[in-house]
């Protein structure tokens, strides 16, 4: 199991006015030890500069080298992820060039998604993400005509009857795109009544598939009852909590999360799917990190202390086993760092900000060397948002405003 992650030998907490002791510094490396005690603003500036440099590499490799043609238009591994990274950079730096390039890439993704043989309707892997990011970029560009074009295209998306329920390819992936528009354009851009049929269908299907089992809601994707953020319960519950819910629906979400908490592994980690006895995945997509983000959301929405406690316990799993030998946000260190940012936002505890800083410093200090040396996997799509260094750049930018940090395409 340990071959999936690097041992975390960093101190549990180091304040900026103290030094890492020499024995620890020797163990973790003196360059990493120096980063851990840098004043936060100094470190944030280093991270921002590194992120902007990586962003240019990502743009060159995913956009420039292709002759500005798009084959993979998805946010997960394709050009739309580059567009979102550019938008993130624009929001931090107000660089109009980034916003313009974002819009250009979305336009190419729009064409590619129309030509695709696959009818995908979600934010991360489908046309909803293209139209939603296009609309938001148009709003910030002051292009009312283009904004209306993308909103019209978004509203024309139809959900196929056989659409699954999970986040990457299913109904909640479409609903997340609706919430993204409501946050970044204006409330009621996508009305609650327009989303209600999909919400009702998700609850109906979850109750039927559960068949009055111990868990109120259950879903299947490719023959498995997944629990994680990408394809399972954590992701579905996370998105549903942003919808207008009836009292019995709120109860079903709470009790589904309670079922997951009761049935986690003794280690505190969460199974990838119902009945799995393999305690090895500590990813956003499968395991404690994605569940932790959903539990933080539940603590915010419902105010129940049990969800905060469970989120903190999941965070301990991430601290101990989350320095994965991968770089990305889906199943890498970059994504796991967002667990601590989320807990920091909820609690205000400096310990969580330090832990986010520690994971980020580990990446800043070592990621490129470890990837070059073959000791860390750079991702099958090494410049992408979810698998590659695009996600690392997104994290580095988020560390400049940690109270506003959000896991991309998951936290609103």
Secondary structure as GFF3:
##gff-version 3
##sequence-region A 1 412
A	DSSP	three_ten_helix	2	4	.	.	.	ID=ss1
A	DSSP	alpha_helix	22	28	.	.	.	ID=ss2
A	DSSP	alpha_helix	30	36	.	.	.	ID=ss3
A	DSSP	alpha_helix	40	59	.	.	.	ID=ss4
A	DSSP	pi_helix	60	64	.	.	.	ID=ss5
A	DSSP	alpha_helix	79	93	.	.	.	ID=ss6
A	DSSP	alpha_helix	96	115	.	.	.	ID=ss7
A	DSSP	alpha_helix	127	141	.	.	.	ID=ss8
A	DSSP	alpha_helix	144	155	.	.	.	ID=ss9
A	DSSP	alpha_helix	171	184	.	.	.	ID=ss10
A	DSSP	alpha_helix	192	210	.	.	.	ID=ss11
A	DSSP	alpha_helix	233	240	.	.	.	ID=ss12
A	DSSP	alpha_helix	247	262	.	.	.	ID=ss13
A	DSSP	alpha_helix	288	302	.	.	.	ID=ss14
A	DSSP	alpha_helix	305	321	.	.	.	ID=ss15
A	DSSP	alpha_helix	333	347	.	.	.	ID=ss16
A	DSSP	alpha_helix	350	372	.	.	.	ID=ss17
A	DSSP	alpha_helix	389	398	.	.	.	ID=ss18
A	DSSP	three_ten_helix	399	404	.	.	.	ID=ss19
###
